[in-house]
Amino acid sequence: MATAKVVYASMTGNNEEIADIVEEALENLDVSVETSEISQADPSDFEDTDICIVCSYTYGDDGDLPDEAVDFYEDLKEMDLTGKIYGVCGSGDTFYDEFCKVVDDFAGVFEQTGATKGSDVVKVDLAPEVEDIEHLEKFVAEIVAKQSAL
Protein backbone atom coordinates (compact mmCIF):
# COMPACT_ATOMS: atom_id res chain seq x y z
CA MET A 1 0.00 0.00 0.00
CA ALA A 2 1.30 3.44 -0.94
CA THR A 3 1.76 6.03 1.80
CA ALA A 4 1.23 9.79 1.72
CA LYS A 5 2.07 12.71 3.97
CA VAL A 6 -0.13 15.81 3.66
CA VAL A 7 1.13 19.00 5.29
CA TYR A 8 -1.04 22.11 5.42
CA ALA A 9 -0.92 25.73 6.57
CA SER A 10 -4.30 27.30 7.27
CA MET A 11 -5.35 30.59 8.83
CA THR A 12 -9.04 30.70 7.96
CA GLY A 13 -9.66 26.96 7.77
CA ASN A 14 -9.79 26.88 3.95
CA ASN A 15 -6.55 24.94 3.56
CA GLU A 16 -7.39 22.60 6.41
CA GLU A 17 -10.56 21.82 4.44
CA ILE A 18 -8.50 21.34 1.26
CA ALA A 19 -6.14 19.01 3.14
CA ASP A 20 -9.15 17.04 4.40
CA ILE A 21 -10.48 16.70 0.83
CA VAL A 22 -7.04 15.52 -0.36
CA GLU A 23 -6.75 13.09 2.56
CA GLU A 24 -10.17 11.58 1.86
CA ALA A 25 -9.43 11.27 -1.87
CA LEU A 26 -6.15 9.48 -1.08
CA GLU A 27 -7.89 7.11 1.34
CA ASN A 28 -10.53 6.36 -1.30
CA LEU A 29 -7.67 5.22 -3.55
CA ASP A 30 -6.29 2.91 -0.82
CA VAL A 31 -3.39 5.16 0.14
CA SER A 32 -2.37 5.28 3.79
CA VAL A 33 -2.34 8.98 4.76
CA GLU A 34 -0.94 11.06 7.59
CA THR A 35 -1.95 14.74 7.71
CA SER A 36 -0.25 17.42 9.82
CA GLU A 37 -0.42 21.15 10.32
CA ILE A 38 2.82 22.65 8.94
CA SER A 39 4.10 23.92 12.30
CA GLN A 40 3.81 20.35 13.63
CA ALA A 41 5.65 18.79 10.67
CA ASP A 42 9.20 18.57 9.39
CA PRO A 43 10.26 18.02 5.78
CA SER A 44 12.14 14.92 6.92
CA ASP A 45 8.68 13.38 7.46
CA PHE A 46 8.55 13.08 3.65
CA GLU A 47 11.50 10.65 3.67
CA ASP A 48 9.30 7.85 5.04
CA THR A 49 6.46 8.19 2.55
CA ASP A 50 5.78 7.67 -1.16
CA ILE A 51 3.68 10.78 -1.82
CA CYS A 52 4.42 14.29 -0.48
CA ILE A 53 1.69 16.94 -0.59
CA VAL A 54 1.69 20.52 0.68
CA CYS A 55 -1.46 22.65 0.96
CA SER A 56 -0.71 26.26 1.81
CA TYR A 57 -2.25 29.67 1.62
CA THR A 58 -0.54 32.80 0.33
CA TYR A 59 -0.34 35.74 2.71
CA GLY A 60 -0.65 39.43 1.95
CA ASP A 61 -0.22 41.71 -1.05
CA ASP A 62 3.23 40.42 -1.98
CA GLY A 63 2.44 36.70 -2.05
CA ASP A 64 4.33 35.86 1.12
CA LEU A 65 4.78 32.51 2.80
CA PRO A 66 2.70 32.12 5.94
CA ASP A 67 4.90 32.78 9.00
CA GLU A 68 4.29 29.25 10.26
CA ALA A 69 5.52 27.80 6.95
CA VAL A 70 8.85 29.65 6.63
CA ASP A 71 11.03 27.15 8.53
CA PHE A 72 9.40 24.18 6.79
CA TYR A 73 9.92 25.83 3.39
CA GLU A 74 13.57 26.65 4.07
CA ASP A 75 14.30 23.15 5.43
CA LEU A 76 12.53 21.55 2.45
CA LYS A 77 15.12 23.17 0.17
CA GLU A 78 17.80 20.99 1.81
CA MET A 79 15.99 17.67 1.26
CA ASP A 80 16.72 14.96 -1.28
CA LEU A 81 13.33 13.49 -2.20
CA THR A 82 14.42 11.61 -5.29
CA GLY A 83 11.97 8.77 -5.94
CA LYS A 84 9.08 10.55 -4.20
CA ILE A 85 5.99 11.94 -5.92
CA TYR A 86 4.85 15.42 -4.92
CA GLY A 87 1.80 17.62 -5.29
CA VAL A 88 1.02 21.16 -4.19
CA CYS A 89 -2.33 22.83 -3.76
CA GLY A 90 -3.72 25.70 -1.77
CA SER A 91 -6.04 28.61 -1.50
CA GLY A 92 -5.69 32.29 -2.07
CA ASP A 93 -7.74 35.33 -2.86
CA THR A 94 -7.98 36.56 -6.44
CA PHE A 95 -8.26 40.07 -5.00
CA TYR A 96 -4.46 40.01 -4.68
CA ASP A 97 -2.06 40.28 -7.63
CA GLU A 98 0.02 37.34 -6.33
CA PHE A 99 -2.85 34.82 -6.27
CA CYS A 100 -1.65 31.54 -4.74
CA LYS A 101 2.03 32.42 -5.30
CA VAL A 102 3.09 30.17 -2.41
CA VAL A 103 1.62 27.15 -4.22
CA ASP A 104 4.02 27.82 -7.10
CA ASP A 105 6.87 28.53 -4.67
CA PHE A 106 6.44 25.15 -2.95
CA ALA A 107 6.24 23.39 -6.34
CA GLY A 108 9.55 25.02 -7.29
CA VAL A 109 11.22 23.83 -4.11
CA PHE A 110 9.93 20.28 -4.62
CA GLU A 111 11.52 20.35 -8.09
CA GLN A 112 14.85 21.22 -6.43
CA THR A 113 14.54 18.22 -4.09
CA GLY A 114 14.52 15.77 -7.00
CA ALA A 115 10.93 14.67 -6.34
CA THR A 116 8.71 13.91 -9.33
CA LYS A 117 5.67 16.09 -10.03
CA GLY A 118 2.54 13.98 -9.72
CA SER A 119 0.08 16.56 -11.03
CA ASP A 120 -0.25 20.20 -11.91
CA VAL A 121 -0.85 22.47 -8.92
CA VAL A 122 -4.39 23.25 -7.84
CA LYS A 123 -5.25 26.81 -6.79
CA VAL A 124 -8.50 27.50 -4.98
CA ASP A 125 -10.09 30.94 -4.65
CA LEU A 126 -10.91 31.18 -0.95
CA ALA A 127 -12.94 28.14 0.21
CA PRO A 128 -13.25 25.03 -1.97
CA GLU A 129 -16.46 24.85 -4.00
CA VAL A 130 -17.85 21.81 -5.85
CA GLU A 131 -15.68 22.45 -8.91
CA ASP A 132 -12.57 22.82 -6.72
CA ILE A 133 -13.31 19.51 -5.00
CA GLU A 134 -13.49 17.85 -8.42
CA HIS A 135 -10.11 19.41 -9.35
CA LEU A 136 -8.60 18.22 -6.07
CA GLU A 137 -9.90 14.67 -6.58
CA LYS A 138 -8.42 14.64 -10.11
CA PHE A 139 -5.15 16.05 -8.68
CA VAL A 140 -5.00 13.17 -6.18
CA ALA A 141 -5.90 10.55 -8.81
CA GLU A 142 -3.08 11.77 -11.06
CA ILE A 143 -0.58 11.71 -8.19
CA VAL A 144 -1.57 8.18 -7.16
CA ALA A 145 -1.41 6.99 -10.78
CA LYS A 146 2.08 8.48 -11.15
CA GLN A 147 3.21 6.80 -7.93
CA SER A 148 1.71 3.46 -9.00
CA ALA A 149 3.62 3.63 -12.29
CA LEU A 150 6.99 3.77 -10.49
Beta strands, then each sheet from edge to edge (+ up, - down):
strand 1: 3-8
strand 2: 32-37
strand 3: 51-55
strand 4: 85-92
strand 5: 116-117
strand 6: 122-125
sheet 1: 2+ 1+ 3+ 4+ 5+
sheet 2: 2+ 1+ 3+ 4+ 6+
end
